[in-house]
Amino acid sequence: MSKSEEFRNVSELRPGLKGLNLKVKCLSKNEEREVVSKNTGDNLRLNEALVGDASGCILFTLWNDDIEKVQPDHIYKLNNSYTTVFKGSLRLNIGRNGTVEELDGELENFPEVDEVNNLSDKIYEEKQSFRPYGNYGGRRKY
């Protein structure tokens, strides 16, 4: 099995991981909502699904067309996914280069999902993604 086809367990997920491949079961989906893109001003559809495996579960962020691809009580292979922290909570995401693929026939063989170890329930401190103006260190030039 090549490195690109190695599957991680949900319990191994940490903030800032990229290129993740997972096999997960969708446990539930939240209500869909609309948000406005900060970059383009477009209206986007957003939803979150609770997905997991035998090691734990996590909230999986779904945008636009991906919302219909994921349904409760189905098994999925997520390719090239990544983790982020949103409002202090760890989330699983699929980017432009990632895919969501339903795995038919694997429901009977899929282990029971550990719903107690919910990685999205743990609080993570978000790293500041910008530097305030003038706070770059070093010596001042007069």
N, C-alpha and C positions, 0 to 999 in steps of 0.2 A: 504494500500500500504506500503510495507516494505521500510526501508531507502535505500536499494540497488536499488529500482525501482523509487525513487524520481527523477523527472526531473528538471533540472535547466534551467533558462533563460540565453541566451547569455549575456545579459547586466550585469549579476551577476558575470561574469568571471573576475578573477584577476590573476596575476602571482603566480605560485606555488601551484595551486589547483590540487588535485588528486581525483580519484574515481568518476569522473563526469559522469552523464547520461544526455543526451540531445536529443531532437528531432529537427532536422534542415532540411532546404531545401538547396540544392546545387544551387548557383546562376551562378557560372562560374568556369572554371579550367584554370590554367596557362599552359604554355608549359612545357612538361616533360623534365627533364635534368638528366644527369648522374653525380654522385659525387663519390669520393673515400672515403671509411670508414677510419677514423683516427685510429681505433682500429685494424682492420683486413687487410686493404689495398684492400678489395674487391670493385668492382664497384657496386654501388647501383643506382636504379632509384628513382627519387624524383619529386614530383609535389605538388602544392598547390591549394586548392579549396576554394573559398569564400562561406561560409555557414552561415546560420542565421535563426532567427525566428522573431517574431513580436517585440522583444525588441532590436535587433541589429544583427550585423554580425561580423565574424572573419575569418582569414585565417586558414585553416585546412591542416596540413602537412600530405602528403600521401607518403608512401614508398612502392616500389616494387609492390606486388600483390594487395595491397589496392588501387592502382591508378585506376584499371579497375572497382573496386566496386562502385566508386562514379562518378555519371554523372549529368550534369546540369539538372535542372527542375525535380529532384527526391527528395523524402523525406527519411530521414535516422534516425535511432535510433542509437546513439553512446553510448556504455556502457563502463564504466571504462576508460574514457578519462582523459587527464590532460592538464594543461597549462604550457607554457614555454615562455621565452622572447628570441627572436633571433634577433640580430642586432637592439635592442631597440624596437622591435615590438612584441606584444602579439600574440601567436600562440596556436592553439588547436591541440592536438596530440592523437594518439591511440598507446598504448604500446603493449607489447607482450600479456598481459592479457586482452586487450580491444577488442571490436568487433564493426563492422560496419554492420548494418542490414537495408536493404531497406524496407520501409513500403509501400507496395502496397495499392492503394485505398485511401490514405490519402491526395493526392494532392489537391483535390477539397475542402477539409475542412481545409487545412492548412492556417493560416492567412498570410497576406501580410508581407514580410520580410522588416524590417527597415534597409535599406541600408545606411542611413545617419549616424547612430550610429555604425560606423565601429571601433571596438575595436583595430584592427591591425593598424589603422592610428595614434593612440595615441602613444607617445614616452614614453617608460619606461626605467629607469636606470637599467642596468644589475648588479646584485650582483656578486662580484668577487668570483669565485668558488675555488680559491686556495690562499694560503698564500705564498708570496715571502719568500725565504729562510732567516731564521734568524729574521723574523718579527713576533715573537710570544709573545712579551711582557714579563713582569716579570723581575726578576733580572738576571743580567749576572753573570755567575760563572767564576771566574778567576783561 
